[in-house]
Amino acid sequence: MFLSAVFHGIAAFPQISAALQASGLATPLVRAMRSIWETAAWHWLGLGIIALVACFARSGPRRLILFLCGIMALGDAIGGYAAVGPFIGDELLTAAAISILAAAMLLPTDI
């Protein structure tokens, strides 16, 4: 999740900003697209932090929290694949989703 957020939010943001400026779109639309682009990176960063905290938490609903985080990450990957097609971002999100779901399944239930 963190790698996807870094690639999306830091590495690709200057390129998407330049492409949006060159497209000739109205300024409010360019700003909105940049905001949406950054929101996705913050979303993945937040999911990663929540999943990381849930892994080390000693409370009952941590498996449910991890399961929900994994499903959301998988939904993001499927949505990205449907919108754009296959690319490295989908694979990173899919790997993160599978890892989070595996962590949810492997956590002991008796804590």
C-alpha positions as CSV (number, residue, x, y, z in Angstrom):
1,M,0.0,0.0,0.0
2,F,2.8,2.4,0.9
3,L,4.7,1.7,-2.3
4,S,1.5,2.3,-4.4
5,A,0.9,5.6,-2.5
6,V,4.4,6.8,-3.0
7,F,4.5,6.0,-6.7
8,H,1.1,7.5,-7.3
9,G,1.4,10.6,-5.1
10,I,5.1,11.6,-5.6
11,A,6.5,9.9,-8.6
12,A,3.6,10.2,-11.0
13,F,2.1,13.5,-9.8
14,P,4.5,15.8,-11.8
15,Q,3.9,13.8,-15.0
16,I,0.1,13.9,-14.6
17,S,0.2,17.6,-13.7
18,A,2.2,18.4,-16.9
19,A,-0.1,16.3,-19.0
20,L,-3.2,18.0,-17.6
21,Q,-1.7,21.5,-18.2
22,A,-0.8,20.6,-21.8
23,S,-4.3,19.2,-22.4
24,G,-5.9,22.7,-22.5
25,L,-8.6,21.8,-19.9
26,A,-10.1,24.6,-17.9
27,T,-8.2,25.5,-14.8
28,P,-10.9,24.3,-12.3
29,L,-11.0,20.9,-14.0
30,V,-7.2,20.6,-13.9
31,R,-7.3,21.4,-10.2
32,A,-10.0,18.9,-9.6
33,M,-8.1,16.1,-11.5
34,R,-5.0,16.9,-9.5
35,S,-7.0,16.7,-6.3
36,I,-8.5,13.3,-7.3
37,W,-5.0,12.0,-8.1
38,E,-3.7,13.0,-4.7
39,T,-6.8,11.7,-2.9
40,A,-6.1,8.2,-4.2
41,A,-2.5,8.3,-2.8
42,W,-3.8,9.6,0.6
43,H,-6.5,6.9,0.5
44,W,-3.9,4.1,0.1
45,L,-1.6,5.6,2.7
46,G,-4.5,5.7,5.1
47,L,-5.5,2.1,4.4
48,G,-1.9,1.0,4.9
49,I,-1.6,2.8,8.2
50,I,-4.9,1.3,9.4
51,A,-3.9,-2.2,8.3
52,L,-0.5,-1.8,10.0
53,V,-2.0,-0.6,13.3
54,A,-4.6,-3.4,13.2
55,C,-1.9,-6.0,12.7
56,F,-0.2,-5.1,16.0
57,A,-3.3,-4.2,17.9
58,R,-4.4,-6.5,20.8
59,S,-8.1,-5.9,20.3
60,G,-10.9,-8.2,19.0
61,P,-12.0,-6.6,15.8
62,R,-8.5,-6.5,14.2
63,R,-9.2,-9.4,11.8
64,L,-12.4,-7.6,10.6
65,I,-10.5,-4.3,10.2
66,L,-7.8,-6.1,8.1
67,F,-10.4,-7.9,6.1
68,L,-12.1,-4.6,5.3
69,C,-8.9,-3.0,4.4
70,G,-7.9,-5.9,2.1
71,I,-11.3,-5.8,0.4
72,M,-11.0,-2.0,-0.2
73,A,-7.5,-2.4,-1.7
74,L,-8.8,-5.2,-3.9
75,G,-11.7,-3.0,-5.0
76,D,-9.3,-0.2,-5.9
77,A,-7.2,-2.6,-7.9
78,I,-10.2,-4.0,-9.8
79,G,-11.5,-0.5,-10.4
80,G,-8.1,0.7,-11.7
81,Y,-7.9,-2.3,-14.0
82,A,-11.4,-1.7,-15.3
83,A,-10.7,2.0,-15.9
84,V,-7.1,1.9,-17.3
85,G,-6.2,-1.7,-18.1
86,P,-3.2,-3.7,-16.8
87,F,-0.4,-1.6,-15.4
88,I,2.0,-1.8,-12.4
89,G,-0.3,0.1,-10.1
90,D,-3.0,-2.6,-10.3
91,E,-0.4,-5.3,-9.6
92,L,1.0,-3.4,-6.5
93,L,-2.5,-2.9,-5.2
94,T,-3.5,-6.5,-5.8
95,A,-0.3,-7.7,-4.0
96,A,-1.1,-5.4,-1.1
97,A,-4.7,-6.6,-0.9
98,I,-3.7,-10.3,-1.0
99,S,-1.1,-9.6,1.7
100,I,-3.6,-7.8,4.0
101,L,-6.2,-10.5,3.5
102,A,-3.6,-13.2,4.3
103,A,-2.7,-11.3,7.4
104,A,-6.3,-11.2,8.4
105,M,-6.6,-15.0,7.9
106,L,-3.4,-15.8,9.7
107,L,-3.9,-13.8,12.9
108,P,-4.9,-15.8,15.9
109,T,-8.4,-15.4,17.1
110,D,-7.8,-16.0,20.8
111,I,-6.3,-12.6,21.8
